[in-house]
Amino acid sequence: MIRDRQNMFNHIQVLLDAVVTALSYLLSYVLIFHTTIVKGSPAYSFESYMTPLVAILPAFLVLYSIFKLYEPRRVMGRRLEGFRIFQATATGILLFTMVLYLGKDALIQFSRSLVAAFGIVNVILMFLERMAVRWVLRSMRRRGLNQKHVLLVGYSQAALGYIDRVRANPEWGYQVRGILDDNVERGTEYKGVKVIGTIANLDVILPFNRLDEIAITLGLAEYEKLGAIVAACEKSGVHTKFIPDYGSILPTRPYTEDLQGLPVVHIRNVPLNNGFNAFIKRTVDIVGSLFAIILFSPVMLFAAIAIKLTSPGPVIFKQERVGRHNRTFQMYKFRSMEVQPPEEEEKEWTTKNDPRVTPIGKFIRKTSIDEMPQFFNILKGDMSLIGPRPERPYFVEKFKEEIPRYMVKHQVRPGLTGWAQVNGYRGDTSIRKRIELDLYYIENWTFGFDMKILFLTVFRGFVNKNAY
């Protein structure tokens, strides 16, 4: 059974991790004291430096377990596993350093360079070791070995979605043996997986104990059966998981919060609702906008003079836009059009060869120079460097009735540029596709994602073929 093999693999993994951790420590010793990286000889003997390994090895193995490095990795991403290795190692190095500082006076002479080198080397070697193990296991699974046998209970969109993903990723090593359902005829097949009976057949199948997992994939209309199915699976001891059938109702990435034992499902995961994430993003916005204002001040000065000399009216154009939490704010732009009555500004799109656009306006719109005053909006906190582009209240009211989930974009600060913009959706382009990309950004935000968008903006975002 896969459970027995999983225990064996876990024991092998612990042994490999112990060997790699010890090797990392030994290699760090060699790098520090027997290469040109650090000159001089160790303050202690080799034996003295090796003695801490007696405590380091079990401590690091415990940390690997705490940071969930011994959980099944069939569907765990490489980046997530690498991040957990970094977290465990960083925590271990911090504890090691604290022990050195809080220990006896003699320990103060212990090489800090060795400790730092150990942390770096251990992260690298552990990651390489884990990638090698991952490659071996996935190769085995692709050849039909180390498979996990799963039975689905319920023929629903959740069941079909699960089968789609398993079929597309054979390296996960899942074999769907069949589906039990009360409403679909026996023998019905989807991508090689057949309905093999009714839900009542669980009472016959479970005693044989030949399954590794039961996946409950009931349709929404059948959730009254859930309690009895879970009870039967728990009684047999087979591992059971629940895949909710809400895809057609909640097409998002919900997450579960533990409210003192009560699971609360949040319909949408917004990473920027996390205080630390919001602090990081706001810090980057402040520093980035100040830097941009200084860097582009000559360009903005030139634009302001050109606008003033070529067209009557103010240099800065202010327009009401809808921002975070549906609050309105005044967004700044360099004026690129002739002065118009407010009622026309609020309800009209700019079109190709629009006669209202001034000659200098065509240039600054095409090169996005007209957007540069928004660095001051970012500094004020109305906007962010990266985020969904803000829209006028008139169009917000219009789009929220026409486009599903349009208003979700207002859960974060609007941006000077965004994921939709670097993918070409600026100006007179599909609003639906733009919202789809905005929602992807909101649900998948990371600091690295923001840096990627900023990088792409430099190469894709300044010159806009759709800016009229």
C-alpha positions in Angstrom: 0.0 0.0 0.0 1.0 3.6 -0.7 0.8 4.4 3.0 3.5 1.9 3.9 5.7 3.2 1.0 5.1 6.8 2.1 6.5 6.0 5.6 9.5 4.4 4.0 10.1 7.4 1.7 9.8 9.7 4.7 12.4 7.8 6.6 14.8 7.9 3.6 14.0 11.7 3.2 14.9 12.3 6.9 18.2 10.4 6.4 19.1 12.3 3.2 18.3 15.6 4.9 20.6 14.7 7.8 23.4 13.8 5.5 23.0 17.0 3.5 22.9 19.2 6.6 26.0 17.6 8.0 27.7 17.9 4.6 26.7 21.6 4.4 28.3 22.2 7.8 31.5 20.4 6.8 31.7 22.1 3.5 31.3 25.5 5.2 34.2 24.7 7.5 36.4 23.9 4.5 35.3 27.0 2.7 36.1 29.3 5.7 39.3 27.8 7.0 40.9 26.0 4.1 40.4 28.3 1.2 41.4 31.8 0.3 37.9 33.1 1.2 39.0 33.7 4.8 42.7 33.9 5.8 44.0 32.5 9.1 43.5 29.3 11.1 40.5 28.3 13.2 40.4 29.5 16.8 39.3 25.9 17.8 40.4 22.5 16.6 38.4 20.6 14.0 36.9 18.5 16.7 35.7 21.6 18.6 33.9 22.9 15.5 32.3 19.5 14.8 30.9 19.1 18.3 27.9 21.4 17.7 26.7 19.1 15.0 25.4 16.8 17.7 22.8 19.4 18.5 22.5 21.0 15.0 21.4 17.9 13.2 18.4 17.0 15.4 17.4 20.6 15.7 17.4 21.2 12.0 15.5 18.0 11.4 12.8 19.2 13.8 12.7 22.5 12.0 12.3 20.8 8.7 9.3 19.0 10.2 7.9 22.2 11.7 8.1 23.9 8.3 6.2 21.0 6.7 9.0 19.6 4.6 8.0 16.1 5.3 4.4 16.4 4.1 3.5 14.6 0.8 5.0 16.6 -2.1 3.0 15.2 -5.0 1.4 18.6 -5.9 3.7 20.9 -3.9 5.4 23.5 -6.1 9.2 23.8 -6.3 9.1 27.5 -5.2 7.0 26.6 -2.1 9.4 23.8 -1.1 12.4 26.1 -1.7 10.8 28.8 0.5 10.2 26.4 3.3 13.8 25.2 3.1 14.9 28.9 3.4 12.5 29.5 6.4 13.7 26.4 8.3 17.4 27.2 7.7 17.0 30.8 8.6 15.3 29.9 11.8 18.0 27.4 12.6 20.8 29.9 11.9 19.1 32.5 14.1 18.8 30.0 17.0 22.4 28.9 16.5 23.6 32.5 16.7 21.5 33.2 19.8 23.1 30.2 21.5 26.5 31.5 20.7 25.8 34.9 22.0 24.1 33.6 25.2 26.7 30.9 25.8 30.0 31.0 27.6 32.6 33.7 26.8 34.7 31.1 25.0 31.9 30.6 22.5 32.1 34.2 21.4 35.3 33.3 19.4 33.3 30.9 17.3 33.5 31.9 13.6 30.5 33.9 12.6 31.6 33.5 9.0 31.2 29.8 9.3 27.7 30.2 10.6 26.7 32.5 7.7 28.3 30.2 5.2 26.5 27.2 6.7 23.2 28.9 6.2 23.8 29.7 2.6 25.3 26.4 1.7 22.6 24.5 3.5 19.8 26.2 1.6 21.5 25.5 -1.8 22.4 21.9 -1.1 19.0 21.1 0.5 17.2 22.6 -2.5 19.3 20.6 -4.9 18.8 17.4 -2.9 15.0 18.0 -2.8 14.9 18.7 -6.6 16.8 15.4 -7.2 14.4 13.4 -5.0 11.4 15.2 -6.8 12.9 14.2 -10.2 13.3 10.6 -9.2 9.8 10.2 -7.7 8.2 12.0 -10.6 10.1 9.8 -13.1 8.8 6.7 -11.2 5.2 8.0 -11.3 5.4 8.7 -15.0 6.3 5.0 -15.5 3.4 3.9 -13.4 5.2 3.3 -10.1 4.5 4.8 -6.7 0.8 5.5 -7.6 -1.9 6.6 -5.2 -5.3 5.0 -5.9 -8.3 7.3 -5.5 -12.0 6.8 -5.6 -14.3 9.7 -6.3 -17.7 9.9 -4.7 -20.0 12.1 -6.7 -20.2 12.9 -10.5 -19.9 16.7 -10.6 -17.9 19.5 -12.1 -15.6 19.1 -9.1 -15.0 15.5 -10.1 -14.4 16.3 -13.8 -12.0 19.1 -12.8 -10.1 16.8 -10.5 -9.8 14.2 -13.3 -8.7 16.9 -15.8 -5.8 17.9 -13.5 -4.7 14.4 -12.6 -4.6 13.4 -16.3 -2.6 16.5 -17.2 -0.1 15.9 -14.4 0.9 12.2 -14.4 4.0 13.0 -12.3 1.6 13.5 -9.4 1.1 9.7 -9.3 -2.7 9.7 -8.8 -4.8 6.9 -10.3 -8.5 7.5 -10.3 -10.1 4.0 -10.0 -13.7 5.1 -10.6 -16.7 7.2 -9.6 -19.6 6.4 -7.4 -22.8 8.3 -8.1 -26.6 8.0 -7.6 -27.7 10.0 -10.5 -25.5 9.0 -13.4 -25.8 5.7 -15.2 -23.3 3.0 -14.4 -20.6 2.8 -17.2 -20.7 6.5 -18.0 -17.1 7.4 -18.7 -15.0 10.6 -18.6 -11.5 10.6 -19.9 -11.1 6.9 -19.1 -12.7 7.1 -15.6 -16.0 5.2 -15.3 -18.9 5.4 -13.0 -18.7 2.0 -11.3 -21.7 2.1 -9.0 -23.8 4.0 -6.6 -22.7 5.7 -3.3 -24.2 2.8 -1.4 -21.5 0.6 -2.9 -19.0 2.3 -0.5 -20.1 -0.2 2.2 -18.8 -3.0 -0.1 -15.7 -1.3 -1.4 -14.2 0.2 1.8 -13.8 -3.1 3.8 -11.3 -4.3 1.2 -9.0 -1.4 2.2 -7.3 -1.3 -1.2 -7.7 2.5 -1.7 -5.3 5.2 -0.6 -7.8 8.0 -0.7 -11.5 8.8 -1.1 -12.2 12.2 -2.7 -15.8 13.4 -2.0 -16.9 15.3 -5.1 -20.6 15.6 -4.6 -22.7 18.1 -6.5 -24.2 20.9 -4.5 -27.7 19.4 -4.6 -26.4 16.2 -2.8 -24.6 17.7 0.2 -27.1 16.2 2.6 -25.3 12.9 1.9 -22.0 14.3 3.1 -22.3 13.4 6.8 -23.0 9.7 6.1 -20.2 9.4 3.5 -17.6 11.0 5.8 -18.7 8.7 8.7 -18.3 5.6 6.5 -14.9 6.7 5.3 -13.7 7.5 8.7 -14.9 4.2 10.1 -12.8 2.4 7.5 -9.7 4.4 8.2 -9.1 5.5 4.6 -7.8 9.0 4.1 -10.6 11.2 2.9 -10.6 14.6 1.3 -13.4 16.9 0.2 -13.4 18.8 -3.1 -16.3 21.3 -3.1 -18.4 21.8 -6.2 -18.6 25.6 -6.1 -16.7 26.3 -9.4 -19.7 27.5 -11.3 -20.8 29.8 -8.4 -17.6 31.1 -7.0 -15.0 31.2 -9.8 -12.3 32.4 -7.5 -9.6 31.2 -5.2 -11.2 31.0 -1.7 -9.3 30.2 1.4 -10.3 28.7 4.8 -9.8 30.5 8.1 -10.0 28.6 11.4 -12.3 30.5 13.7 -11.7 28.6 17.0 -12.5 25.3 15.3 -15.1 26.8 12.9 -13.9 26.7 9.3 -14.8 30.0 7.6 -14.5 30.0 3.8 -13.5 33.4 2.4 -14.7 33.7 -1.2 -11.6 35.5 -2.5 -8.0 35.4 -1.3 -6.6 39.0 -1.4 -2.9 38.8 -0.2 -2.8 42.6 0.2 -5.4 42.3 3.0 -2.4 41.0 5.0 -0.9 43.8 7.1 2.7 42.9 6.4 2.1 42.6 2.6 0.3 46.0 2.6 3.2 47.6 4.5 5.7 46.2 2.0 3.7 47.5 -0.9 3.1 50.9 0.5 6.8 51.3 1.4 7.8 50.4 -2.2 5.2 52.9 -3.4 6.6 55.8 -1.4 10.2 55.1 -2.2 9.4 54.4 -5.9 7.3 57.5 -6.4 9.9 59.8 -4.8 12.6 58.2 -6.9 10.5 58.6 -10.1 9.6 62.2 -9.3 13.3 63.1 -9.0 14.3 61.0 -12.0 11.6 62.3 -14.4 11.4 65.9 -13.2 13.3 67.2 -16.3 10.8 65.3 -18.6 7.8 66.6 -16.6 9.2 70.2 -16.7 9.6 69.9 -20.5 6.0 68.5 -20.9 4.6 71.3 -18.7 6.3 74.0 -20.7 5.2 72.5 -24.0 1.6 72.2 -23.0 1.5 75.8 -21.7 3.0 77.2 -24.9 0.9 75.2 -27.4 -2.6 75.2 -25.9 -4.6 77.5 -23.6 -5.7 76.1 -20.3 -4.2 74.5 -17.2 -1.1 72.2 -17.4 -2.5 69.6 -15.0 -5.8 67.9 -15.8 -7.7 66.6 -12.7 -10.4 64.0 -13.1 -12.5 62.1 -10.6 -11.7 58.4 -10.5 -12.9 55.5 -8.3 -10.2 54.0 -6.0 -9.8 51.6 -3.2 -13.0 50.7 -1.3 -15.0 52.6 -4.0 -13.8 56.0 -2.7 -13.3 58.7 -5.3 -10.2 60.8 -5.7 -8.8 63.4 -8.0 -6.3 61.7 -10.5 -3.7 64.0 -12.0 -2.5 63.9 -15.6 -0.8 66.3 -18.0 -3.6 67.9 -20.1 -3.5 66.4 -23.6 -6.8 67.6 -24.9 -8.6 70.9 -25.4 -10.5 72.2 -22.4 -14.0 70.7 -22.4 -17.2 71.0 -20.5 -17.2 68.6 -17.4 -20.2 66.7 -18.6 -18.4 65.7 -21.9 -15.2 64.7 -20.0 -17.1 62.3 -17.7 -19.0 60.3 -20.4 -16.9 60.2 -23.5 -14.0 57.9 -24.5 -11.0 59.2 -26.5 -11.2 57.7 -30.0 -8.7 57.3 -32.8 -7.8 60.7 -34.4 -9.9 62.4 -31.8 -10.0 66.1 -32.7 -9.9 67.2 -29.1 -6.4 65.9 -28.6 -3.7 68.6 -29.0 -0.6 68.1 -31.1 1.7 67.8 -28.0 -1.1 65.7 -26.4 -0.7 63.0 -29.1 3.0 62.6 -28.2 2.6 62.6 -24.4 -0.3 60.2 -24.6 1.6 57.8 -26.9 4.7 57.8 -24.7 2.7 57.8 -21.4 4.3 61.1 -20.3 0.8 62.3 -19.5 0.5 59.8 -16.7 3.6 61.0 -14.8 1.8 63.4 -12.4 0.2 60.3 -10.9 3.5 59.7 -9.1 2.1 62.4 -6.7 -1.2 60.4 -6.4 0.9 57.5 -5.4 2.9 59.5 -2.8 -0.4 60.8 -1.4 -1.8 57.2 -1.1 -4.6 57.5 -3.6 -2.8 55.1 -6.0 -0.1 52.5 -6.1 2.7 51.9 -8.6 1.1 48.6 -9.6 -2.6 47.8 -9.6 -5.8 47.9 -11.7 -6.2 51.2 -13.6 -8.9 53.5 -12.0 -12.0 54.4 -14.0 -14.4 57.3 -14.0 -17.5 57.0 -11.8 -19.9 57.1 -14.8 -18.2 54.0 -16.3 -17.8 52.2 -13.0 -21.6 52.4 -12.6 -22.0 51.2 -16.2 -19.5 48.3 -16.1 -20.5 46.9 -12.7 -23.9 46.0 -14.2 -22.5 44.6 -17.4 -19.3 42.8 -16.3 -19.3 40.1 -13.5 -16.9 40.8 -10.6 -16.0 44.2 -12.0 -16.1 45.9 -8.6 -13.6 43.4 -7.0 -10.8 45.5 -8.5 -11.6 48.2 -5.9 -10.4 45.9 -3.1 -6.9 47.2 -3.7 -5.4 50.6 -4.6 -5.5 51.4 -8.3 -2.2 51.5 -10.1 -0.1 53.6 -12.5 0.5 50.4 -14.4 -0.7 46.8 -14.0 -0.8 43.2 -15.2 -3.5 44.1 -17.8 -1.5 47.0 -19.2 1.8 45.1 -19.7 -0.2 42.4 -21.5 -1.5 45.0 -24.0 -4.9 45.9 -22.5 -4.8 49.6 -22.5 -7.0 52.3 -24.0 -9.7 51.0 -26.4 -9.3 47.3 -25.6 -11.5 44.5 -24.1 -12.8 45.6 -20.6 -13.7 41.9 -19.8 -10.2 40.7 -20.5 -8.7 43.6 -18.6 -10.8 42.7 -15.5 -9.8 39.1 -15.8 -6.1 40.0 -15.7 -6.8 42.5 -12.9 -8.4 39.8 -10.8 -5.6 37.5 -11.4 -3.2 40.1 -10.1 -5.3 40.8 -7.0 -5.5 37.1 -6.1 -1.9 36.3 -6.9 0.0 39.3 -5.6 3.5 38.9 -4.4 6.4 41.4 -4.1 8.1 39.5 -6.9 5.0 39.8 -9.1 5.1 43.6 -8.7 8.8 43.7 -9.7 8.0 41.6 -12.8 5.3 44.1 -13.8 7.6 47.1 -13.2 10.3 45.4 -15.4 7.8 44.6 -18.2 6.4 48.2 -18.0 9.8 49.5 -19.0 9.8 47.4 -22.1 6.1 47.2 -23.0 4.2 49.8 -21.1 5.6 53.3 -21.9 4.7 53.4 -25.6 1.1 52.6 -26.1 -0.3 51.8 -29.6 -3.9 52.1 -28.2 -3.4 55.6 -26.7 -5.3 58.0 -29.0 
